[in-house]
Amino acid sequence: MKAEPYLDTVRARETDPFSLSLRHQAEQAKIPIIAYDGLCLLRQVILLKKVHRVLELGTAIGYSAIGMARVDDTIEVISVERDRSMVETARKNIHAANLEGRITIIEADARELDPETLDGLFDLVFIDASKSQGVQYFERYEACLAPQGVIITDNVLFHGLHEATIHSRNLRQLTQKIDRFNRYLLTRTDYDTVIYPIGDGMSVSIKTR
């Protein structure tokens, strides 16, 4: 039995009306958000690692921040987003979810924000920003990670594209950068990293020392 076709028949389906409304909103506006399977992985990590503070890089419409915050009433999410229109949309959605007290959006470019301005350490850092800047984000924000904390990065498989099959120079360079990031993660002996074929690929890196 092939694993993927079988898993398509048994995997969890998104049924929450509010979450579905956010996904519809994103689809209508052609705004990429995390796959539902990816959100499920985030939720499981939050439960397994007893996460209370999350730093998210890349808010978009607030779908993943809301999904993480709804796991438990004790969870606080700080999310960084540079696009003002996305910030405004996300804040409206966070208000609609009654989560304004637990989700804070910082309007800034995560490549330029000083991590020292963030208050305290985070149990989970979720990188859902520019695909080409993975190493930069990882190294910039790992200082914010609590001991035994987790860094999760989305979009590390980039639709399964391989540079040999790509004719666009820019797209080929992007896949090369993603590949370099993945290989970089696996060389970090201070993290235990696994790359999962969930959604568009997600890496889970647990800080070991």
N, CA and C atoms as an extended XYZ file, in Angstrom:
627
Properties=species:S:1:pos:R:3:atomname:S:1:resname:S:1:resid:I:1 pbc="F F F"
N         0.843       -1.194        0.000 N   MET     1
C         0.000        0.000        0.000 CA  MET     1
C         0.882        1.250        0.000 C   MET     1
N         0.648        2.139       -0.949 N   LYS     2
C         1.388        3.398       -0.992 CA  LYS     2
C         0.952        4.286        0.168 C   LYS     2
N         1.944        4.884        0.840 N   ALA     3
C         1.646        5.648        2.052 CA  ALA     3
C         0.820        6.897        1.770 C   ALA     3
N         1.216        7.690        0.765 N   GLU     4
C         0.553        8.975        0.547 CA  GLU     4
C        -0.926        8.843        0.181 C   GLU     4
N        -1.292        8.003       -0.800 N   PRO     5
C        -2.724        7.854       -1.106 CA  PRO     5
C        -3.522        7.370        0.099 C   PRO     5
N        -2.924        6.450        0.865 N   TYR     6
C        -3.635        5.945        2.046 CA  TYR     6
C        -3.824        7.047        3.077 C   TYR     6
N        -2.767        7.815        3.341 N   LEU     7
C        -2.854        8.879        4.340 CA  LEU     7
C        -3.898        9.925        3.953 C   LEU     7
N        -4.074       10.128        2.644 N   ASP     8
C        -5.093       11.080        2.198 CA  ASP     8
C        -6.489       10.649        2.637 C   ASP     8
N        -6.679        9.359        2.849 N   THR     9
C        -8.005        8.860        3.233 CA  THR     9
C        -8.235        8.898        4.737 C   THR     9
N        -7.158        9.016        5.531 N   VAL    10
C        -7.316        8.935        6.986 CA  VAL    10
C        -6.862       10.182        7.731 C   VAL    10
N        -6.211       11.115        7.042 N   ARG    11
C        -5.693       12.288        7.752 CA  ARG    11
C        -6.820       13.173        8.250 C   ARG    11
N        -6.511       13.936        9.310 N   ALA    12
C        -7.500       14.834        9.913 CA  ALA    12
C        -7.913       15.922        8.925 C   ALA    12
N        -9.173       16.282        8.973 N   ARG    13
C        -9.705       17.339        8.118 CA  ARG    13
C       -10.068       18.545        8.970 C   ARG    13
N        -9.875       19.696        8.419 N   GLU    14
C       -10.206       20.928        9.138 CA  GLU    14
C       -11.720       21.094        9.167 C   GLU    14
N       -12.274       21.203       10.366 N   THR    15
C       -13.727       21.312       10.500 CA  THR    15
C       -14.166       22.541       11.286 C   THR    15
N       -13.245       23.176       12.002 N   ASP    16
C       -13.612       24.335       12.812 CA  ASP    16
C       -14.084       25.480       11.904 C   ASP    16
N       -15.306       25.985       12.094 N   PRO    17
C       -15.850       27.012       11.198 CA  PRO    17
C       -14.998       28.271       11.116 C   PRO    17
N       -14.463       28.730       12.254 N   PHE    18
C       -13.663       29.959       12.229 CA  PHE    18
C       -12.367       29.745       11.454 C   PHE    18
N       -11.692       28.616       11.700 N   SER    19
C       -10.456       28.308       10.975 CA  SER    19
C       -10.722       28.177        9.473 C   SER    19
N       -11.830       27.537        9.130 N   LEU    20
C       -12.184       27.395        7.716 CA  LEU    20
C       -12.462       28.748        7.074 C   LEU    20
N       -13.052       29.660        7.834 N   SER    21
C       -13.319       30.994        7.294 CA  SER    21
C       -12.010       31.739        7.023 C   SER    21
N       -11.012       31.540        7.886 N   LEU    22
C        -9.704       32.167        7.669 CA  LEU    22
C        -9.018       31.571        6.441 C   LEU    22
N        -9.116       30.247        6.289 N   ARG    23
C        -8.506       29.609        5.119 CA  ARG    23
C        -9.176       30.093        3.832 C   ARG    23
N       -10.497       30.230        3.864 N   HIS    24
C       -11.219       30.747        2.702 CA  HIS    24
C       -10.776       32.179        2.398 C   HIS    24
N       -10.618       32.977        3.444 N   GLN    25
C       -10.157       34.359        3.278 CA  GLN    25
C        -8.791       34.388        2.597 C   GLN    25
N        -7.890       33.526        3.036 N   ALA    26
C        -6.552       33.477        2.459 CA  ALA    26
C        -6.599       33.029        0.996 C   ALA    26
N        -7.416       32.028        0.715 N   GLU    27
C        -7.526       31.523       -0.657 CA  GLU    27
C        -8.090       32.581       -1.591 C   GLU    27
N        -9.093       33.311       -1.122 N   GLN    28
C        -9.702       34.351       -1.949 CA  GLN    28
C        -8.711       35.457       -2.276 C   GLN    28
N        -7.849       35.786       -1.306 N   ALA    29
C        -6.868       36.856       -1.492 CA  ALA    29
C        -5.549       36.345       -2.046 C   ALA    29
N        -5.468       35.010       -2.299 N   LYS    30
C        -4.244       34.382       -2.810 CA  LYS    30
C        -3.051       34.638       -1.881 C   LYS    30
N        -3.301       34.475       -0.591 N   ILE    31
C        -2.262       34.635        0.420 CA  ILE    31
C        -1.890       33.249        0.933 C   ILE    31
N        -0.638       32.843        0.788 N   PRO    32
C        -0.248       31.504        1.256 CA  PRO    32
C        -0.247       31.411        2.778 C   PRO    32
N        -0.855       30.355        3.293 N   ILE    33
C        -0.823       30.086        4.732 CA  ILE    33
C        -0.428       28.628        4.930 C   ILE    33
N        -0.101       28.265        6.127 N   ILE    34
C         0.346       26.913        6.428 CA  ILE    34
C        -0.751       25.897        6.119 C   ILE    34
N        -0.350       24.730        5.614 N   ALA    35
C        -1.305       23.654        5.375 CA  ALA    35
C        -1.890       23.192        6.706 C   ALA    35
N        -3.094       22.644        6.661 N   TYR    36
C        -3.731       22.200        7.910 CA  TYR    36
C        -2.897       21.130        8.598 C   TYR    36
N        -2.292       20.215        7.835 N   ASP    37
C        -1.414       19.205        8.430 CA  ASP    37
C        -0.260       19.866        9.183 C   ASP    37
N         0.241       20.963        8.619 N   GLY    38
C         1.327       21.680        9.266 CA  GLY    38
C         0.890       22.308       10.573 C   GLY    38
N        -0.321       22.862       10.583 N   LEU    39
C        -0.849       23.427       11.817 CA  LEU    39
C        -1.027       22.337       12.870 C   LEU    39
N        -1.454       21.155       12.432 N   CYS    40
C        -1.602       20.033       13.371 CA  CYS    40
C        -0.257       19.661       13.985 C   CYS    40
N         0.806       19.691       13.169 N   LEU    41
C         2.140       19.399       13.701 CA  LEU    41
C         2.534       20.444       14.735 C   LEU    41
N         2.300       21.710       14.445 N   LEU    42
C         2.600       22.770       15.411 CA  LEU    42
C         1.860       22.526       16.723 C   LEU    42
N         0.596       22.172       16.612 N   ARG    43
C        -0.201       21.938       17.817 CA  ARG    43
C         0.353       20.771       18.627 C   ARG    43
N         0.759       19.708       17.952 N   GLN    44
C         1.299       18.555       18.678 CA  GLN    44
C         2.609       18.902       19.387 C   GLN    44
N         3.464       19.657       18.711 N   VAL    45
C         4.718       20.078       19.345 CA  VAL    45
C         4.425       20.942       20.569 C   VAL    45
N         3.459       21.838       20.452 N   ILE    46
C         3.075       22.691       21.575 CA  ILE    46
C         2.638       21.848       22.767 C   ILE    46
N         1.852       20.814       22.494 N   LEU    47
C         1.379       19.943       23.578 CA  LEU    47
C         2.511       19.093       24.151 C   LEU    47
N         3.315       18.506       23.277 N   LEU    48
C         4.381       17.617       23.727 CA  LEU    48
C         5.459       18.353       24.511 C   LEU    48
N         5.801       19.554       24.050 N   LYS    49
C         6.870       20.325       24.693 CA  LYS    49
C         6.345       21.295       25.747 C   LYS    49
N         5.026       21.271       25.981 N   LYS    50
C         4.412       22.165       26.969 CA  LYS    50
C         4.803       23.622       26.715 C   LYS    50
N         4.615       24.026       25.482 N   VAL    51
C         4.966       25.384       25.038 CA  VAL    51
C         4.004       26.410       25.618 C   VAL    51
N         4.571       27.515       26.101 N   HIS    52
C         3.754       28.626       26.600 CA  HIS    52
C         4.025       29.935       25.844 C   HIS    52
N         5.252       30.087       25.326 N   ARG    53
C         5.576       31.311       24.588 CA  ARG    53
C         6.068       30.949       23.191 C   ARG    53
N         5.463       31.589       22.191 N   VAL    54
C         5.796       31.329       20.789 CA  VAL    54
C         6.227       32.625       20.119 C   VAL    54
N         7.316       32.550       19.361 N   LEU    55
C         7.726       33.646       18.488 CA  LEU    55
C         7.499       33.186       17.058 C   LEU    55
N         6.695       33.934       16.316 N   GLU    56
C         6.394       33.586       14.927 CA  GLU    56
C         6.968       34.662       14.014 C   GLU    56
N         7.668       34.228       12.982 N   LEU    57
C         8.204       35.155       11.982 CA  LEU    57
C         7.385       34.994       10.715 C   LEU    57
N         6.523       35.968       10.453 N   GLY    58
C         5.622       35.905        9.301 CA  GLY    58
C         4.201       35.642        9.747 C   GLY    58
N         3.407       36.696        9.876 N   THR    59
C         2.051       36.583       10.420 CA  THR    59
C         1.017       36.264        9.358 C   THR    59
N         1.180       36.873        8.169 N   ALA    60
C         0.155       36.817        7.112 CA  ALA    60
C        -1.191       37.275        7.694 C   ALA    60
N        -2.256       36.468        7.562 N   ILE    61
C        -3.563       36.911        8.049 CA  ILE    61
C        -3.820       36.497        9.504 C   ILE    61
N        -2.812       35.866       10.128 N   GLY    62
C        -2.954       35.472       11.533 CA  GLY    62
C        -3.452       34.056       11.741 C   GLY    62
N        -3.576       33.289       10.661 N   TYR    63
C        -4.139       31.931       10.756 CA  TYR    63
C        -3.336       31.043       11.705 C   TYR    63
N        -2.031       30.950       11.506 N   SER    64
C        -1.233       30.042       12.336 CA  SER    64
C        -1.083       30.564       13.756 C   SER    64
N        -0.964       31.878       13.924 N   ALA    65
C        -0.869       32.445       15.278 CA  ALA    65
C        -2.132       32.123       16.077 C   ALA    65
N        -3.280       32.288       15.441 N   ILE    66
C        -4.555       31.978       16.092 CA  ILE    66
C        -4.648       30.482       16.385 C   ILE    66
N        -4.247       29.657       15.416 N   GLY    67
C        -4.301       28.214       15.608 CA  GLY    67
C        -3.431       27.747       16.758 C   GLY    67
N        -2.258       28.344       16.915 N   MET    68
C        -1.373       27.980       18.018 CA  MET    68
C        -1.914       28.477       19.347 C   MET    68
N        -2.408       29.706       19.373 N   ALA    69
C        -2.911       30.278       20.623 CA  ALA    69
C        -4.133       29.530       21.143 C   ALA    69
N        -4.899       28.940       20.240 N   ARG    70
C        -6.120       28.247       20.655 CA  ARG    70
C        -5.866       26.865       21.256 C   ARG    70
N        -4.611       26.405       21.219 N   VAL    71
C        -4.301       25.095       21.799 CA  VAL    71
C        -4.529       25.100       23.299 C   VAL    71
N        -4.163       26.211       23.939 N   ASP    72
C        -4.262       26.291       25.400 CA  ASP    72
C        -4.386       27.752       25.812 C   ASP    72
N        -5.144       28.006       26.853 N   ASP    73
C        -5.390       29.389       27.289 CA  ASP    73
C        -4.156       30.071       27.862 C   ASP    73
N        -3.086       29.306       28.112 N   THR    74
C        -1.875       29.899       28.693 CA  THR    74
C        -0.869       30.342       27.634 C   THR    74
N        -1.148       30.064       26.370 N   ILE    75
C        -0.165       30.320       25.314 CA  ILE    75
C        -0.176       31.783       24.885 C   ILE    75
N         1.041       32.341       24.782 N   GLU    76
C         1.239       33.709       24.295 CA  GLU    76
C         2.024       33.636       22.991 C   GLU    76
N         1.567       34.373       21.985 N   VAL    77
C         2.241       34.396       20.685 CA  VAL    77
C         2.674       35.823       20.356 C   VAL    77
N         3.965       35.977       20.033 N   ILE    78
C         4.480       37.228       19.488 CA  ILE    78
C         4.767       36.965       18.023 C   ILE    78
N         4.151       37.725       17.126 N   SER    79
C         4.293       37.479       15.701 CA  SER    79
C         4.840       38.721       15.003 C   SER    79
N         5.813       38.517       14.125 N   VAL    80
C         6.484       39.621       13.434 CA  VAL    80
C         6.079       39.617       11.963 C   VAL    80
N         5.608       40.762       11.477 N   GLU    81
C         5.146       40.885       10.090 CA  GLU    81
C         5.498       42.281        9.567 C   GLU    81
N         6.070       42.334        8.384 N   ARG    82
C         6.484       43.625        7.826 CA  ARG    82
C         5.435       44.277        6.925 C   ARG    82
N         4.501       43.487        6.388 N   ASP    83
C         3.495       44.005        5.454 CA  ASP    83
C         2.348       44.636        6.234 C   ASP    83
N         2.186       45.940        6.087 N   ARG    84
C         1.180       46.660        6.880 CA  ARG    84
C        -0.232       46.160        6.615 C   ARG    84
N        -0.545       45.858        5.364 N   SER    85
C        -1.902       45.384        5.071 CA  SER    85
C        -2.152       44.031        5.741 C   SER    85
N        -1.117       43.181        5.792 N   MET    86
C        -1.251       41.895        6.472 CA  MET    86
C        -1.435       42.100        7.974 C   MET    86
N        -0.697       43.057        8.521 N   VAL    87
C        -0.814       43.361        9.951 CA  VAL    87
C        -2.245       43.787       10.285 C   VAL    87
N        -2.807       44.651        9.462 N   GLU    88
C        -4.173       45.133        9.697 CA  GLU    88
C        -5.184       43.987        9.601 C   GLU    88
N        -5.031       43.146        8.592 N   THR    89
C        -5.938       42.008        8.427 CA  THR    89
C        -5.812       41.043        9.598 C   THR    89
N        -4.574       40.744        9.973 N   ALA    90
C        -4.345       39.811       11.074 CA  ALA    90
C        -4.939       40.332       12.374 C   ALA    90
N        -4.786       41.610       12.626 N   ARG    91
C        -5.323       42.184       13.869 CA  ARG    91
C        -6.847       42.081       13.899 C   ARG    91
N        -7.487       42.257       12.750 N   LYS    92
C        -8.940       42.102       12.690 CA  LYS    92
C        -9.336       40.656       12.998 C   LYS    92
N        -8.584       39.720       12.434 N   ASN    93
C        -8.894       38.302       12.669 CA  ASN    93
C        -8.627       37.901       14.111 C   ASN    93
N        -7.570       38.429       14.686 N   ILE    94
C        -7.251       38.146       16.087 CA  ILE    94
C        -8.334       38.712       16.999 C   ILE    94
N        -8.827       39.886       16.661 N   HIS    95
C        -9.931       40.487       17.428 CA  HIS    95
C       -11.179       39.608       17.324 C   HIS    95
N       -11.459       39.125       16.106 N   ALA    96
C       -12.636       38.270       15.902 CA  ALA    96
C       -12.517       36.959       16.679 C   ALA    96
N       -11.269       36.516       16.900 N   ALA    97
C       -11.042       35.274       17.645 CA  ALA    97
C       -10.966       35.510       19.150 C   ALA    97
N       -11.121       36.773       19.570 N   ASN    98
C       -11.030       37.134       20.995 CA  ASN    98
C        -9.678       36.747       21.601 C   ASN    98
N        -8.613       36.980       20.832 N   LEU    99
C        -7.278       36.600       21.290 CA  LEU    99
C        -6.319       37.795       21.370 C   LEU    99
N        -6.872       38.987       21.424 N   GLU   100
C        -6.017       40.174       21.467 CA  GLU   100
C        -5.109       40.201       22.697 C   GLU   100
N        -5.534       39.576       23.773 N   GLY   101
C        -4.733       39.580       24.988 CA  GLY   101
C        -3.575       38.604       24.950 C   GLY   101
N        -3.592       37.670       23.969 N   ARG   102
C        -2.547       36.640       23.950 CA  ARG   102
C        -1.740       36.592       22.657 C   ARG   102
N        -2.148       37.354       21.659 N   ILE   103
C        -1.371       37.435       20.416 CA  ILE   103
C        -0.994       38.893       20.177 C   ILE   103
N         0.303       39.145       20.063 N   THR   104
C         0.805       40.487       19.798 CA  THR   104
C         1.531       40.485       18.465 C   THR   104
N         1.195       41.441       17.606 N   ILE   105
C         1.884       41.562       16.327 CA  ILE   105
C         2.859       42.731       16.390 C   ILE   105
N         4.085       42.459       15.986 N   ILE   106
C         5.094       43.507       15.862 CA  ILE   106
C         5.250       43.807       14.375 C   ILE   106
N         4.946       45.034       13.990 N   GLU   107
C         5.087       45.413       12.584 CA  GLU   107
C         6.545       45.791       12.331 C   GLU   107
N         7.281       44.871       11.733 N   ALA   108
C         8.709       45.076       11.497 CA  ALA   108
C         9.209       44.025       10.521 C   ALA   108
N        10.381       44.292        9.945 N   ASP   109
C        11.051       43.322        9.092 CA  ASP   109
C        11.875       42.414       10.005 C   ASP   109
N        11.566       41.129       10.007 N   ALA   110
C        12.252       40.200       10.901 CA  ALA   110
C        13.747       40.127       10.629 C   ALA   110
N        14.174       40.538        9.429 N   ARG   111
C        15.599       40.537        9.106 CA  ARG   111
C        16.326       41.698        9.784 C   ARG   111
N        15.558       42.693       10.229 N   GLU   112
C        16.167       43.885       10.820 CA  GLU   112
C        15.832       44.070       12.295 C   GLU   112
N        14.778       43.423       12.766 N   LEU   113
C        14.374       43.560       14.163 CA  LEU   113
C        15.475       43.050       15.091 C   LEU   113
N        15.760       43.808       16.153 N   ASP   114
C        16.754       43.400       17.136 CA  ASP   114
C        16.121       42.396       18.091 C   ASP   114
N        16.579       41.142       18.096 N   PRO   115
C        15.978       40.134       18.981 CA  PRO   115
C        16.034       40.529       20.457 C   PRO   115
N        16.991       41.383       20.822 N   GLU   116
C        17.120       41.782       22.220 CA  GLU   116
C        15.949       42.647       22.680 C   GLU   116
N        15.191       43.183       21.718 N   THR   117
C        14.022       43.989       22.083 CA  THR   117
C        12.829       43.119       22.469 C   THR   117
N        12.929       41.824       22.185 N   LEU   118
C        11.854       40.897       22.547 CA  LEU   118
C        12.025       40.493       24.001 C   LEU   118
N        10.948       40.501       24.730 N   ASP   119
C        10.999       40.276       26.176 CA  ASP   119
C        11.007       38.794       26.522 C   ASP   119
N        12.105       38.301       27.074 N   GLY   120
C        12.159       36.924       27.547 CA  GLY   120
C        12.458       35.906       26.462 C   GLY   120
N        12.497       34.643       26.865 N   LEU   121
C        12.787       33.544       25.957 CA  LEU   121
C        11.501       32.869       25.474 C   LEU   121
N        11.623       32.140       24.371 N   PHE   122
C        10.463       31.479       23.761 CA  PHE   122
C        10.678       29.971       23.724 C   PHE   122
N         9.615       29.237       23.989 N   ASP   123
C         9.671       27.776       23.927 CA  ASP   123
C         9.662       27.276       22.492 C   ASP   123
N         9.065       28.077       21.612 N   LEU   124
C         8.943       27.702       20.206 CA  LEU   124
C         9.161       28.923       19.332 C   LEU   124
N        10.017       28.787       18.326 N   VAL   125
C        10.179       29.798       17.287 CA  VAL   125
C         9.690       29.173       15.988 C   VAL   125
N         8.686       29.800       15.375 N   PHE   126
C         8.122       29.302       14.124 CA  PHE   126
C         8.503       30.254       13.005 C   PHE   126
N         9.305       29.757       12.055 N   ILE   127
C         9.773       30.574       10.932 CA  ILE   127
C         8.895       30.300        9.722 C   ILE   127
N         8.116       31.294        9.347 N   ASP   128
C         7.231       31.178        8.191 CA  ASP   128
C         7.375       32.439        7.346 C   ASP   128
N         8.619       32.834        7.140 N   ALA   129
C         8.921       34.062        6.412 CA  ALA   129
C         9.589       33.720        5.075 C   ALA   129
N        10.389       34.637        4.546 N   SER   130
C        11.014       34.458        3.236 CA  SER   130
C        11.759       33.133        3.132 C   SER   130
N        11.469       32.376        2.079 N   LYS   131
C        12.085       31.062        1.895 CA  LYS   131
C        13.596       31.150        1.698 C   LYS   131
N        14.075       32.276        1.181 N   SER   132
C        15.495       32.387        0.840 CA  SER   132
C        16.370       32.820        2.011 C   SER   132
N        15.757       33.166        3.148 N   GLN   133
C        16.513       33.722        4.272 CA  GLN   133
C        16.539       32.795        5.485 C   GLN   133
N        16.375       31.499        5.267 N   GLY   134
C        16.253       30.571        6.379 CA  GLY   134
C        17.402       30.606        7.356 C   GLY   134
N        18.637       30.563        6.858 N   VAL   135
C        19.805       30.564        7.746 CA  VAL   135
C        19.866       31.856        8.542 C   VAL   135
N        19.595       32.971        7.870 N   GLN   136
C        19.640       34.273        8.537 CA  GLN   136
C        18.628       34.344        9.680 C   GLN   136
N        17.410       33.899        9.429 N   TYR   137
C        16.389       33.925       10.484 CA  TYR   137
C        16.771       32.992       11.635 C   TYR   137
N        17.232       31.807       11.283 N   PHE   138
C        17.570       30.811       12.306 CA  PHE   138
C        18.653       31.353       13.236 C   PHE   138
N        19.716       31.883       12.650 N   GLU   139
C        20.837       32.353       13.459 CA  GLU   139
C        20.497       33.641       14.213 C   GLU   139
N        19.634       34.443       13.649 N   ARG   140
C        19.280       35.707       14.293 CA  ARG   140
C        18.413       35.494       15.531 C   ARG   140
N        17.539       34.489       15.476 N   TYR   141
C        16.547       34.343       16.550 CA  TYR   141
C        16.772       33.138       17.459 C   TYR   141
N        17.806       32.328       17.201 N   GLU   142
C        18.017       31.191       18.095 CA  GLU   142
C        18.418       31.638       19.497 C   GLU   142
N        18.946       32.846       19.623 N   ALA   143
C        19.285       33.364       20.948 CA  ALA   143
C        18.034       33.596       21.800 C   ALA   143
N        16.881       33.674       21.145 N   CYS   144
C        15.611       33.880       21.860 CA  CYS   144
C        15.015       32.565       22.365 C   CYS   144
N        15.664       31.456       22.027 N   LEU   145
C        15.085       30.146       22.316 CA  LEU   145
C        15.449       29.680       23.724 C   LEU   145
N        14.446       29.191       24.446 N   ALA   146
C        14.667       28.646       25.784 CA  ALA   146
C        15.412       27.319       25.683 C   ALA   146
N        16.058       26.867       26.756 N   PRO   147
C        16.706       25.553       26.749 CA  PRO   147
C        15.707       24.459       26.363 C   PRO   147
N        16.148       23.528       25.523 N   GLN   148
C        15.305       22.451       24.987 CA  GLN   148
C        14.123       22.991       24.167 C   GLN   148
N        14.254       24.231       23.718 N   GLY   149
C        13.206       24.814       22.881 CA  GLY   149
C        13.246       24.247       21.457 C   GLY   149
N        12.260       24.651       20.648 N   VAL   150
C        12.096       24.106       19.302 CA  VAL   150
C        12.009       25.231       18.279 C   VAL   150
N        12.709       25.046       17.158 N   ILE   151
C        12.553       25.943       16.013 CA  ILE   151
C        11.924       25.137       14.882 C   ILE   151
N        10.779       25.586       14.407 N   ILE   152
C        10.090       24.926       13.294 CA  ILE   152
C        10.080       25.871       12.105 C   ILE   152
N        10.441       25.344       10.950 N   THR   153
C        10.458       26.153        9.733 CA  THR   153
C         9.529       25.540        8.703 C   THR   153
N         8.708       26.378        8.094 N   ASP   154
C         7.780       25.904        7.061 CA  ASP   154
C         8.383       26.118        5.673 C   ASP   154
N         7.847       25.417        4.692 N   ASN   155
C         8.210       25.570        3.278 CA  ASN   155
C         9.652       25.170        2.978 C   ASN   155
N        10.110       24.055        3.538 N   VAL   156
C        11.495       23.657        3.302 CA  VAL   156
C        11.640       22.649        2.154 C   VAL   156
N        10.521       22.240        1.549 N   LEU   157
C        10.599       21.334        0.399 CA  LEU   157
C        10.187       22.022       -0.898 C   LEU   157
N         9.579       23.192       -0.792 N   PHE   158
C         9.255       24.047       -1.942 CA  PHE   158
C         8.576       23.274       -3.071 C   PHE   158
N         7.410       22.692       -2.737 N   HIS   159
C         6.561       22.002       -3.723 CA  HIS   159
C         7.266       20.813       -4.370 C   HIS   159
N         8.322       20.306       -3.754 N   GLY   160
C         9.029       19.164       -4.311 CA  GLY   160
C         9.861       19.487       -5.541 C   GLY   160
N        10.079       20.769       -5.819 N   LEU   161
C        10.845       21.145       -7.007 CA  LEU   161
C        12.321       20.807       -6.824 C   LEU   161
N        12.950       20.375       -7.887 N   HIS   162
C        14.385       20.095       -7.892 CA  HIS   162
C        15.027       21.021       -8.913 C   HIS   162
N        16.170       21.610       -8.543 N   GLU   163
C        16.772       22.631       -9.404 CA  GLU   163
C        17.037       22.142      -10.825 C   GLU   163
N        17.301       20.833      -10.994 N   ALA   164
C        17.600       20.306      -12.327 CA  ALA   164
C        16.393       20.383      -13.260 C   ALA   164
N        15.194       20.474      -12.697 N   THR   165
C        13.973       20.497      -13.509 CA  THR   165
C        13.442       21.907      -13.715 C   THR   165
N        14.149       22.923      -13.185 N   ILE   166
C        13.653       24.296      -13.213 CA  ILE   166
C        14.414       25.104      -14.257 C   ILE   166
N        13.677       25.797      -15.110 N   HIS   167
C        14.299       26.613      -16.156 CA  HIS   167
C        14.486       28.065      -15.720 C   HIS   167
N        13.640       28.525      -14.795 N   SER   168
C        13.753       29.899      -14.319 CA  SER   168
C        14.992       30.050      -13.433 C   SER   168
N        15.858       31.011      -13.765 N   ARG   169
C        17.085       31.229      -12.990 CA  ARG   169
C        16.776       31.628      -11.549 C   ARG   169
N        15.815       32.536      -11.373 N   ASN   170
C        15.469       32.989      -10.021 CA  ASN   170
C        14.905       31.854       -9.179 C   ASN   170
N        14.055       31.045       -9.792 N   LEU   171
C        13.463       29.916       -9.076 CA  LEU   171
C        14.524       28.876       -8.726 C   LEU   171
N        15.469       28.675       -9.647 N   ARG   172
C        16.551       27.721       -9.395 CA  ARG   172
C        17.411       28.192       -8.220 C   ARG   172
N        17.694       29.493       -8.177 N   GLN   173
C        18.491       30.040       -7.076 CA  GLN   173
C        17.760       29.901       -5.745 C   GLN   173
N        16.437       30.066       -5.788 N   LEU   174
C        15.652       29.937       -4.567 CA  LEU   174
C        15.693       28.502       -4.047 C   LEU   174
N        15.536       27.538       -4.938 N   THR   175
C        15.588       26.140       -4.496 CA  THR   175
C        16.974       25.790       -3.958 C   THR   175
N        18.008       26.394       -4.525 N   GLN   176
C        19.374       26.165       -4.033 CA  GLN   176
C        19.532       26.711       -2.612 C   GLN   176
N        18.946       27.871       -2.349 N   LYS   177
C        19.026       28.463       -1.012 CA  LYS   177
C        18.268       27.623        0.011 C   LYS   177
N        17.111       27.112       -0.406 N   ILE   178
C        16.341       26.241        0.494 CA  ILE   178
C        17.123       24.960        0.780 C   ILE   178
N        17.746       24.408       -0.241 N   ASP   179
C        18.550       23.200       -0.058 CA  ASP   179
C        19.723       23.471        0.887 C   ASP   179
N        20.380       24.622        0.733 N   ARG   180
C        21.491       24.974        1.620 CA  ARG   180
C        21.020       25.103        3.059 C   ARG   180
N        19.830       25.673        3.243 N   PHE   181
C        19.284       25.818        4.592 CA  PHE   181
C        19.025       24.451        5.219 C   PHE   181
N        18.407       23.550        4.453 N   ASN   182
C        18.125       22.210        4.969 CA  ASN   182
C        19.408       21.491        5.373 C   ASN   182
N        20.417       21.592        4.530 N   ARG   183
C        21.696       20.933        4.829 CA  ARG   183
C        22.383       21.600        6.022 C   ARG   183
N        22.218       22.920        6.123 N   TYR   184
C        22.760       23.649        7.270 CA  TYR   184
C        22.136       23.128        8.571 C   TYR   184
N        20.822       22.956        8.575 N   LEU   185
C        20.145       22.461        9.781 CA  LEU   185
C        20.709       21.125       10.224 C   LEU   185
N        20.978       20.259        9.262 N   LEU   186
C        21.434       18.915        9.583 CA  LEU   186
C        22.895       18.883       10.039 C   LEU   186
N        23.635       19.984        9.823 N   THR   187
C        25.017       20.050       10.316 CA  THR   187
C        25.084       20.621       11.732 C   THR   187
N        23.971       21.184       12.215 N   ARG   188
C        23.968       21.781       13.542 CA  ARG   188
C        23.863       20.681       14.596 C   ARG   188
N        24.986       20.334       15.203 N   THR   189
C        24.998       19.249       16.177 CA  THR   189
C        24.373       19.649       17.514 C   THR   189
N        24.105       20.959       17.684 N   ASP   190
C        23.451       21.412       18.917 CA  ASP   190
C        21.929       21.376       18.796 C   ASP   190
N        21.434       20.878       17.654 N   TYR   191
C        19.992       20.696       17.447 CA  TYR   191
C        19.759       19.297       16.894 C   TYR   191
N        18.639       18.730       17.269 N   ASP   192
C        18.191       17.468       16.683 CA  ASP   192
C        17.110       17.836       15.667 C   ASP   192
N        17.421       17.701       14.384 N   THR   193
C        16.522       18.170       13.323 CA  THR   193
C        15.979       17.021       12.493 C   THR   193
N        14.688       17.081       12.225 N   VAL   194
C        14.034       16.158       11.289 CA  VAL   194
C        13.215       16.998       10.318 C   VAL   194
N        13.270       16.645        9.032 N   ILE   195
C        12.466       17.324        8.008 CA  ILE   195
C        11.304       16.409        7.646 C   ILE   195
N        10.095       16.930        7.795 N   TYR   196
C         8.887       16.135        7.560 CA  TYR   196
C         8.203       16.556        6.252 C   TYR   196
N         7.738       15.591        5.450 N   PRO   197
C         7.011       15.916        4.217 CA  PRO   197
C         5.558       16.260        4.512 C   PRO   197
N         5.368       17.282        5.307 N   ILE   198
C         4.033       17.740        5.690 CA  ILE   198
C         3.791       19.094        5.034 C   ILE   198
N         2.642       19.249        4.403 N   GLY   199
C         2.381       20.491        3.691 CA  GLY   199
C         3.444       20.684        2.622 C   GLY   199
N         4.135       21.818        2.677 N   ASP   200
C         5.228       22.070        1.738 CA  ASP   200
C         6.579       21.807        2.391 C   ASP   200
N         6.585       20.909        3.384 N   GLY   201
C         7.823       20.543        4.066 CA  GLY   201
C         8.040       21.367        5.316 C   GLY   201
N         8.269       20.699        6.437 N   MET   202
C         8.506       21.397        7.690 CA  MET   202
C         9.692       20.760        8.410 C   MET   202
N        10.596       21.595        8.890 N   SER   203
C        11.727       21.101        9.680 CA  SER   203
C        11.438       21.378       11.151 C   SER   203
N        11.762       20.404       11.989 N   VAL   204
C        11.612       20.554       13.434 CA  VAL   204
C        12.989       20.379       14.059 C   VAL   204
N        13.505       21.426       14.675 N   SER   205
C        14.849       21.427       15.260 CA  SER   205
C        14.726       21.648       16.762 C   SER   205
N        15.080       20.618       17.532 N   ILE   206
C        15.005       20.692       18.999 CA  ILE   206
C        16.392       21.013       19.546 C   ILE   206
N        16.474       22.062       20.338 N   LYS   207
C        17.745       22.461       20.929 CA  LYS   207
C        18.183       21.431       21.964 C   LYS   207
N        19.384       20.887       21.768 N   THR   208
C        19.862       19.842       22.664 CA  THR   208
C        20.894       20.330       23.663 C   THR   208
N        21.500       21.475       23.384 N   ARG   209
C        22.456       22.051       24.340 CA  ARG   209
C        22.665       23.523       24.070 C   ARG   209
